[in-house]
């Protein structure tokens, strides 16, 4: 199996999960998450 294809599939899955979180998490939780990371 081509590692590049597998990597792209993984990134795509992460993007879908990230968009799901952006749509369903309250804004305050998202702000706290980004403050914690930075």
C-alpha positions in Angstrom: 0.0 0.0 0.0 1.2 3.5 -0.8 2.1 5.3 2.4 1.3 8.7 0.7 -2.3 7.6 0.0 -2.6 6.3 3.6 -1.3 9.6 4.9 -3.7 11.7 2.8 -6.6 9.5 4.0 -5.6 10.0 7.6 -5.3 13.8 7.1 -8.7 13.9 5.5 -10.3 12.0 8.4 -8.7 14.4 10.9 -10.1 17.3 8.8 -13.6 15.8 9.0 -13.4 15.3 12.7 -12.1 18.8 13.2 -15.0 20.3 11.2 -17.4 18.2 13.2 -15.9 19.6 16.4 -16.1 23.2 15.1 -19.8 22.7 14.3 -20.8 21.0 17.5 -18.6 22.5 20.3 -19.7 25.7 22.0 -17.5 28.7 21.1 -16.3 29.2 24.6 -14.9 25.6 24.7 -13.1 26.2 21.4 -11.5 29.4 22.7 -10.3 27.7 25.8 -8.9 24.9 23.7 -6.9 27.3 21.5 -5.7 29.3 24.6 -4.5 26.0 26.1 -2.5 25.1 23.0 -0.9 28.5 22.5 
